[in-house]
Amino acid sequence: MPSQTSNLPSPPTLPPPSTFDLLPPLHQLLSRLLDSTVYPHDEPLETKDLATAAAAIKLKIEKARTAITGLPDISRTVEDLNEEAEECARRVEKLRLVLEKMG
């Protein structure tokens, strides 16, 4: 009897965790703006230079957003997922009953 697991789709490849690691650079940027003692090796940031300094963080956010939208089923709602889970539970129960009748 052929294995059913060979018909299952492989799980999606997730982006590396560093894709979503936005807090350290954001913290560093805000610290440069508000308190230069946290990162003493960085120069204090003037308000007029904030947009330029934030460009790298904006780019990282956009890359994370793109990575998320590329994941399968990302557009599905919680309700859709719950319905699918209930359908799977019903199917498992039917298969369990079939196995009990066989055994």
Sine and cosine of phi, psi and omega as CSV:
sin_phi,cos_phi,sin_psi,cos_psi,sin_omega,cos_omega
0.00,0.00,0.79,-0.61,-0.04,-1.00
-0.93,0.38,0.50,-0.87,-0.01,-1.00
-0.96,0.29,0.70,-0.71,0.04,-1.00
-0.98,0.22,-0.37,0.93,-0.05,-1.00
-0.93,0.38,-0.39,0.92,0.01,-1.00
-0.94,0.35,-0.34,0.94,0.00,-1.00
-1.00,0.04,-0.17,0.99,-0.03,-1.00
-0.97,0.23,0.64,-0.77,0.04,-1.00
-0.94,0.35,0.51,-0.86,0.03,-1.00
-0.97,0.26,0.50,-0.86,0.00,-1.00
-0.91,0.42,0.47,-0.88,-0.02,-1.00
-0.92,0.39,0.50,-0.87,0.09,-1.00
-0.99,0.17,0.85,-0.53,-0.01,-1.00
-1.00,0.08,0.52,-0.86,0.08,-1.00
-0.91,0.42,0.41,-0.91,0.03,-1.00
-0.90,0.43,0.48,-0.88,-0.02,-1.00
-0.83,0.55,-0.50,0.87,-0.02,-1.00
-0.88,0.47,-0.35,0.94,0.04,-1.00
-0.87,0.50,-0.55,0.84,-0.09,-1.00
-0.96,-0.27,0.16,0.99,-0.04,-1.00
-1.00,0.08,0.98,0.18,-0.09,-1.00
-0.98,-0.17,-0.36,0.93,-0.12,-0.99
-0.92,0.38,-0.71,0.71,0.00,-1.00
-0.85,0.52,-0.74,0.67,0.03,-1.00
-0.91,0.41,-0.57,0.82,0.04,-1.00
-0.92,0.39,-0.67,0.74,0.04,-1.00
-0.88,0.47,-0.68,0.74,0.00,-1.00
-0.90,0.45,-0.68,0.74,0.01,-1.00
-0.88,0.47,-0.74,0.67,-0.01,-1.00
-0.91,0.41,-0.61,0.80,0.03,-1.00
-0.90,0.43,-0.64,0.77,0.05,-1.00
-0.90,0.44,-0.53,0.85,-0.02,-1.00
-0.98,0.20,-0.63,0.78,-0.14,-0.99
-0.98,-0.21,-0.61,0.79,-0.14,-0.99
-0.50,-0.87,0.97,-0.24,-0.09,-1.00
-0.97,0.23,-0.05,1.00,-0.02,-1.00
-0.99,0.16,-0.31,0.95,-0.02,-1.00
-0.94,0.33,-0.68,0.73,0.05,-1.00
-0.86,-0.51,0.98,0.19,-0.12,-0.99
-0.89,0.45,-0.39,0.92,0.00,-1.00
-0.98,0.21,-0.23,0.97,0.05,-1.00
-1.00,-0.09,0.56,-0.83,0.05,-1.00
-0.96,0.27,0.55,-0.84,0.09,-1.00
-0.86,0.52,0.50,-0.86,-0.07,-1.00
-0.96,-0.27,0.78,-0.63,0.07,-1.00
-1.00,0.10,0.51,-0.86,-0.02,-1.00
-0.84,0.55,-0.60,0.80,-0.03,-1.00
-0.91,0.41,-0.36,0.93,-0.02,-1.00
-0.99,-0.14,0.05,1.00,-0.09,-1.00
-0.89,0.46,-0.70,0.71,-0.03,-1.00
-0.87,0.49,-0.67,0.74,0.02,-1.00
-0.91,0.41,-0.69,0.73,-0.02,-1.00
-0.93,0.36,-0.47,0.88,-0.03,-1.00
-0.99,0.10,-0.13,0.99,-0.07,-1.00
-0.85,0.52,-0.66,0.75,-0.01,-1.00
-0.91,0.42,-0.60,0.80,0.02,-1.00
-0.94,0.34,-0.65,0.76,0.05,-1.00
-0.87,0.49,-0.67,0.75,0.01,-1.00
-0.90,0.44,-0.65,0.76,0.02,-1.00
-0.91,0.42,-0.64,0.77,0.05,-1.00
-0.89,0.46,-0.67,0.74,0.00,-1.00
-0.91,0.41,-0.63,0.78,0.05,-1.00
-0.90,0.44,-0.65,0.76,0.03,-1.00
-0.91,0.43,-0.67,0.74,0.02,-1.00
-0.88,0.47,-0.68,0.73,0.02,-1.00
-0.90,0.44,-0.67,0.75,0.00,-1.00
-0.89,0.46,-0.64,0.77,-0.01,-1.00
-0.93,0.38,-0.70,0.71,-0.03,-1.00
-0.93,0.37,-0.30,0.95,0.04,-1.00
-0.99,0.13,-0.16,0.99,0.00,-1.00
-0.96,0.26,0.57,-0.83,-0.01,-1.00
-0.93,0.38,0.54,-0.84,0.07,-1.00
0.90,0.44,0.28,0.96,-0.04,-1.00
-0.92,0.40,-0.40,0.92,-0.02,-1.00
-1.00,0.08,-0.10,1.00,-0.02,-1.00
-0.96,0.27,0.58,-0.82,0.00,-1.00
-1.00,0.08,0.22,-0.97,0.06,-1.00
-0.88,0.48,-0.62,0.79,0.02,-1.00
-0.88,0.47,-0.69,0.73,0.05,-1.00
-0.86,0.52,-0.72,0.70,-0.02,-1.00
-0.91,0.41,-0.64,0.77,0.04,-1.00
-0.90,0.44,-0.67,0.75,0.04,-1.00
-0.88,0.48,-0.68,0.73,0.02,-1.00
-0.90,0.44,-0.65,0.76,0.02,-1.00
-0.89,0.45,-0.67,0.74,0.04,-1.00
-0.90,0.43,-0.65,0.76,0.04,-1.00
-0.89,0.46,-0.67,0.74,0.04,-1.00
-0.90,0.44,-0.64,0.77,0.02,-1.00
-0.90,0.44,-0.66,0.75,0.05,-1.00
-0.89,0.45,-0.66,0.75,0.01,-1.00
-0.91,0.42,-0.67,0.75,0.04,-1.00
-0.88,0.47,-0.67,0.75,0.01,-1.00
-0.90,0.44,-0.68,0.73,0.05,-1.00
-0.88,0.48,-0.70,0.72,0.01,-1.00
-0.91,0.42,-0.59,0.81,0.05,-1.00
-0.89,0.46,-0.67,0.74,0.04,-1.00
-0.90,0.44,-0.65,0.76,0.04,-1.00
-0.88,0.47,-0.70,0.72,0.02,-1.00
-0.89,0.45,-0.63,0.78,0.02,-1.00
-0.90,0.43,-0.62,0.78,0.01,-1.00
-0.92,0.38,-0.54,0.84,-0.01,-1.00
-0.97,0.25,-0.52,0.85,-0.15,-0.99
-1.00,-0.06,0.00,0.00,0.00,0.00
